[in-house]
């Protein structure tokens, strides 16, 4: 590469193009998830209170609607939380929230009161619940986030989420202590919005997201998404990111827990599933991701998606809108 082209590769325009490719790949991967959120309780506490979603073998969240509190986890520094902050616990980990910085201060679980929205001193409004996500990339994506993700309202990149918090506050005042379908949907949107922000943020980057920020990896995955039917080889993929096969295998495995070819299989089956969901025939979807044999495609699809393509397509077609 000439010196002029080398400079162009690291120009602001090139950097912006690289960031755009990272964002597109992140959006595609997160969009491959089937996700949901369910409110456990919503309302407010005052006095000496303690709240937790631990011990239920589920990933969970706490959204601060009003007031301030502290997140406590054994062996970790306590974290102060303010209005419009969100805590997403990607695993069931020991934790609790309380109004005090010192976790040793004795606080007992209390009954949550209806959210008033008055902002009175000493009141803390919370929306707490559980979330889940599924799909071929579930394990890869779960590994790419820390077990506890704290998103801050004062992060400029999260400014747009303020509207979702405001809607949740209004719904909490209307619905009382019983979570509503609208609250579940809003919590789900906040969860998805938070994951997308974290995946795009270098501060929160883990696993796959770290890999995507290495020069060449995001463009490689973007190209594979453009041409999933192409006969991609490990050698060709390694050459694209200027690594030896050995280094490419190692970096991919460390970041994703998958080999490059396993990841390629997941990606192809997700592309095929999307095409089938949009009305394409099984044969068309199979051809689009490089399978000439229906039997071979059917085996690969069942291995990744858990059921035969025909059964998968019928189940999605029969789902209520």
C-alpha positions as CSV (number, residue, x, y, z in Angstrom):
1,X,0.0,0.0,0.0
2,X,1.4,3.5,-0.9
3,X,1.9,6.1,1.8
4,X,-1.0,8.1,0.4
5,X,-3.4,5.1,0.6
6,X,-2.1,4.3,4.0
7,X,-3.0,7.8,5.2
8,X,-6.4,7.5,3.6
9,X,-7.1,4.3,5.5
10,X,-6.7,6.1,8.8
11,X,-8.4,9.4,7.8
12,X,-11.4,10.7,9.7
13,X,-13.7,9.5,6.8
14,X,-12.2,6.0,7.0
15,X,-12.6,5.9,10.7
16,X,-16.3,7.1,10.4
17,X,-16.8,4.3,7.8
18,X,-15.3,1.8,10.2
19,X,-17.5,2.9,13.0
20,X,-20.5,2.6,10.7
21,X,-19.7,-1.0,9.8
22,X,-19.3,-1.8,13.5
23,X,-22.7,-0.3,14.2
24,X,-24.4,-2.2,11.4
25,X,-23.0,-5.5,12.4
26,X,-23.9,-4.9,16.1
27,X,-27.5,-4.0,15.1
28,X,-27.8,-7.1,12.9
29,X,-26.5,-9.4,15.7
30,X,-28.7,-7.8,18.4
31,X,-31.6,-7.9,15.9
32,X,-31.1,-11.7,15.6
33,X,-32.3,-12.1,19.2
34,X,-35.8,-13.0,20.3
35,X,-36.0,-11.0,23.5
36,X,-38.5,-10.1,26.2
37,X,-38.8,-8.3,29.5
38,X,-41.3,-8.8,32.3
39,X,-41.8,-6.4,35.2
40,X,-41.7,-8.0,38.6
41,X,-42.8,-5.0,40.5
42,X,-42.9,-1.2,40.1
43,X,-43.5,1.5,42.7
44,X,-41.5,3.3,45.4
45,X,-39.8,2.7,48.7
46,X,-39.0,5.0,51.6
47,X,-37.3,4.5,54.9
48,X,-35.0,1.5,55.5
49,X,-35.7,-0.7,52.6
50,X,-34.0,-3.4,50.6
51,X,-34.8,-4.8,47.2
52,X,-33.4,-7.6,45.1
53,X,-34.2,-9.9,42.2
54,X,-31.5,-12.4,43.1
55,X,-32.1,-16.1,43.6
56,X,-34.6,-16.7,40.8
57,X,-32.2,-18.2,38.3
58,X,-33.0,-15.4,35.8
59,X,-31.3,-12.3,34.3
60,X,-32.9,-9.2,35.8
61,X,-32.9,-5.4,35.8
62,X,-33.5,-2.4,38.0
63,X,-34.6,0.9,36.5
64,X,-34.4,4.0,38.7
65,X,-37.5,6.1,38.0
66,X,-37.0,8.6,40.8
67,X,-34.7,9.3,43.8
68,X,-31.4,7.7,44.6
69,X,-30.1,4.4,45.9
70,X,-27.1,2.1,46.0
71,X,-26.3,-1.2,44.3
72,X,-24.5,-3.7,46.5
73,X,-22.8,-6.8,45.4
74,X,-20.6,-9.0,47.6
75,X,-16.9,-8.3,47.2
76,X,-17.6,-5.3,44.9
77,X,-17.6,-1.5,45.6
78,X,-21.1,-0.2,46.1
79,X,-22.5,1.8,43.2
80,X,-24.7,4.9,43.5
81,X,-27.7,5.1,41.2
82,X,-29.6,8.2,40.2
83,X,-32.8,8.8,38.2
84,X,-32.9,7.3,34.7
85,X,-29.9,5.0,35.6
86,X,-30.4,1.3,34.7
87,X,-28.8,-1.9,36.1
88,X,-28.9,-5.0,33.9
89,X,-27.7,-8.2,35.5
90,X,-26.9,-10.6,32.7
91,X,-26.9,-13.6,35.2
92,X,-28.5,-14.4,38.5
93,X,-25.9,-12.9,40.8
94,X,-26.1,-12.0,44.5
95,X,-27.0,-8.3,44.9
96,X,-29.4,-5.9,46.6
97,X,-30.4,-2.2,46.4
98,X,-30.8,0.0,49.5
99,X,-30.9,3.7,50.3
100,X,-27.5,3.6,52.0
101,X,-23.9,3.5,50.7
102,X,-22.9,1.1,53.5
103,X,-24.2,-2.4,52.7
104,X,-23.8,-3.3,56.4
105,X,-26.6,-1.0,57.5
106,X,-29.5,-3.3,58.4
107,X,-32.4,-3.0,56.0
108,X,-35.3,-5.3,55.7
109,X,-37.4,-6.1,52.6
110,X,-40.5,-3.8,52.6
111,X,-43.7,-3.8,50.7
112,X,-43.4,-1.5,47.6
113,X,-45.8,1.4,47.6
114,X,-47.6,2.9,44.6
115,X,-45.4,5.2,42.6
116,X,-46.4,8.8,43.3
117,X,-44.0,10.7,41.1
118,X,-43.9,13.6,43.5
119,X,-40.1,13.4,44.0
120,X,-40.4,13.7,47.7
121,X,-37.2,13.5,49.7
122,X,-36.3,10.0,50.7
123,X,-38.5,8.2,48.2
124,X,-37.0,6.0,45.5
125,X,-39.1,4.9,42.5
126,X,-38.1,1.6,40.9
127,X,-39.2,-0.7,38.1
128,X,-37.6,-4.1,38.6
129,X,-38.0,-7.3,36.5
130,X,-36.6,-10.0,34.4
131,X,-35.5,-10.4,30.8
132,X,-34.6,-13.2,28.5
133,X,-33.3,-13.6,25.0
134,X,-33.0,-16.5,22.6
135,X,-31.7,-17.3,19.2
136,X,-28.5,-18.7,17.6
137,X,-26.3,-16.0,18.9
138,X,-27.7,-16.0,22.5
139,X,-24.6,-17.5,24.2
140,X,-22.1,-15.5,22.1
141,X,-23.9,-12.2,22.8
142,X,-24.4,-13.0,26.5
143,X,-20.7,-13.7,26.9
144,X,-20.0,-10.3,25.2
145,X,-21.4,-8.3,28.2
146,X,-20.2,-8.0,31.8
147,X,-22.4,-9.9,34.3
148,X,-23.5,-6.5,35.7
149,X,-24.1,-3.6,33.3
150,X,-24.8,-0.2,34.7
151,X,-26.0,2.4,32.2
152,X,-25.9,6.1,33.2
153,X,-28.4,8.8,32.4
154,X,-25.6,11.4,32.1
155,X,-24.0,9.4,29.3
156,X,-24.8,11.5,26.2
157,X,-25.2,8.4,24.1
158,X,-28.1,7.3,26.3
159,X,-29.9,10.7,26.1
160,X,-32.6,9.3,23.8
161,X,-33.6,6.7,26.4
162,X,-34.9,9.5,28.7
163,X,-38.2,9.4,26.8
164,X,-38.6,5.8,27.6
165,X,-38.0,6.5,31.3
166,X,-40.6,9.3,31.2
167,X,-43.1,7.0,29.6
168,X,-42.4,4.4,32.3
169,X,-42.9,7.0,35.0
170,X,-46.3,8.0,33.5
171,X,-47.4,4.4,33.2
172,X,-46.3,3.6,36.7
173,X,-48.4,6.5,38.1
174,X,-51.4,5.2,36.1
175,X,-51.1,1.5,36.7
176,X,-50.2,1.5,40.4
177,X,-48.2,-1.4,41.8
178,X,-49.4,-3.9,39.2
179,X,-47.1,-4.0,36.1
180,X,-48.9,-3.5,32.8
181,X,-48.3,-4.8,29.3
182,X,-47.2,-1.3,28.4
183,X,-44.6,-1.4,31.2
184,X,-43.3,-4.7,29.9
185,X,-42.9,-3.4,26.4
186,X,-41.2,-0.2,27.6
187,X,-38.8,-2.2,29.8
188,X,-38.0,-4.4,26.9
189,X,-37.2,-1.4,24.7
190,X,-34.9,0.0,27.4
191,X,-33.2,-3.4,27.7
192,X,-32.6,-3.6,24.0
193,X,-31.5,0.1,23.8
194,X,-29.1,-0.4,26.7
195,X,-27.5,-3.5,25.1
196,X,-27.1,-1.7,21.8
197,X,-25.4,1.2,23.5
198,X,-23.1,-1.0,25.6
199,X,-22.2,-3.1,22.5
200,X,-21.2,0.1,20.7
201,X,-19.3,1.5,23.7
202,X,-15.6,0.8,24.1
203,X,-16.0,1.2,27.8
204,X,-18.4,-1.8,28.0
205,X,-16.9,-3.8,25.2
206,X,-16.3,-7.5,26.0
207,X,-15.9,-10.6,23.9
208,X,-17.4,-10.3,20.4
209,X,-17.7,-6.5,20.7
210,X,-14.0,-6.2,21.4
211,X,-13.3,-8.4,18.4
212,X,-15.4,-6.2,16.1
213,X,-13.3,-3.2,17.1
214,X,-10.1,-4.8,15.8
215,X,-9.2,-3.5,12.4
216,X,-10.8,-5.7,9.7
217,X,-13.2,-7.8,11.7
218,X,-16.3,-5.7,11.3
219,X,-15.8,-5.3,7.6
220,X,-15.2,-9.0,7.3
221,X,-18.5,-9.8,9.1
222,X,-20.3,-7.1,7.0
223,X,-19.0,-8.8,3.8
224,X,-20.2,-12.2,5.0
225,X,-23.6,-10.8,5.7
226,X,-23.7,-9.4,2.2
227,X,-22.6,-12.7,0.7
228,X,-23.6,-15.6,3.0
229,X,-23.7,-18.1,0.1
230,X,-20.1,-17.5,-0.7
231,X,-17.7,-20.5,0.0
232,X,-15.9,-18.7,2.8
233,X,-12.8,-20.4,4.1
234,X,-10.8,-19.9,7.3
235,X,-7.7,-19.0,5.2
236,X,-9.6,-16.3,3.3
237,X,-11.2,-14.9,6.4
238,X,-7.8,-14.8,8.2
239,X,-6.3,-13.0,5.2
240,X,-9.0,-10.4,5.3
241,X,-8.0,-9.4,8.8
242,X,-4.2,-9.8,8.1
243,X,-3.7,-12.6,10.6
244,X,-2.3,-16.1,10.3
245,X,-4.9,-19.0,10.5
246,X,-3.6,-19.8,14.0
247,X,-3.9,-16.3,15.3
248,X,-7.3,-15.9,13.7
249,X,-8.6,-19.1,15.3
250,X,-7.2,-18.1,18.7
251,X,-8.7,-14.5,18.7
252,X,-12.0,-15.7,17.4
253,X,-12.3,-18.5,20.0
254,X,-11.2,-16.3,22.9
255,X,-13.8,-13.6,22.0
256,X,-16.7,-15.7,21.0
257,X,-16.3,-19.2,22.4
258,X,-16.9,-20.4,18.8
259,X,-14.6,-21.3,15.9
260,X,-14.9,-19.1,12.8
261,X,-16.7,-21.9,10.9
262,X,-19.2,-22.5,13.8
263,X,-19.9,-18.7,13.9
264,X,-20.3,-18.8,10.1
265,X,-22.9,-21.6,10.4
266,X,-24.9,-19.6,13.1
267,X,-24.8,-16.5,10.9
268,X,-26.0,-18.4,7.8
269,X,-28.9,-20.1,9.6
270,X,-30.0,-16.8,11.1
271,X,-30.0,-15.2,7.6
272,X,-32.0,-18.2,6.3
273,X,-34.5,-17.9,9.2
274,X,-35.0,-14.2,8.5
275,X,-35.7,-14.9,4.8
276,X,-38.2,-17.7,5.7
277,X,-39.9,-15.4,8.2
278,X,-40.3,-12.9,5.4
279,X,-42.1,-15.4,3.2
280,X,-39.4,-17.0,1.1
281,X,-39.6,-20.8,0.5
282,X,-37.2,-23.1,2.3
283,X,-35.4,-23.8,-1.0
284,X,-34.9,-20.1,-1.7
285,X,-33.6,-19.5,1.9
286,X,-31.2,-22.5,1.6
287,X,-29.9,-21.3,-1.7
288,X,-29.4,-17.8,-0.4
289,X,-26.9,-19.1,2.3
290,X,-25.0,-21.5,0.0
291,X,-26.9,-24.8,0.3
292,X,-27.8,-26.7,-2.9
293,X,-29.0,-29.8,-0.9
294,X,-32.2,-29.5,1.0
295,X,-31.2,-32.4,3.2
296,X,-27.9,-30.7,4.2
297,X,-29.6,-27.4,4.8
298,X,-32.3,-29.1,6.9
299,X,-29.7,-30.9,9.1
300,X,-27.7,-27.6,9.6
301,X,-30.9,-25.7,10.4
302,X,-32.1,-28.2,13.0
303,X,-28.7,-28.3,14.6
304,X,-28.7,-24.5,15.1
305,X,-32.4,-23.6,15.5
306,X,-33.5,-26.8,17.2
307,X,-36.2,-27.8,14.7
308,X,-36.6,-28.7,11.1
309,X,-37.0,-25.6,8.8
310,X,-40.6,-26.6,7.8
311,X,-41.7,-26.9,11.4
312,X,-39.9,-23.7,12.3
313,X,-41.6,-21.8,9.4
314,X,-45.1,-23.2,10.2
315,X,-44.7,-22.2,13.9
316,X,-43.8,-18.7,13.0
317,X,-46.6,-18.4,10.5
318,X,-49.2,-19.6,13.0
319,X,-48.0,-17.2,15.8
320,X,-50.6,-14.5,16.6
321,X,-49.7,-11.0,15.4
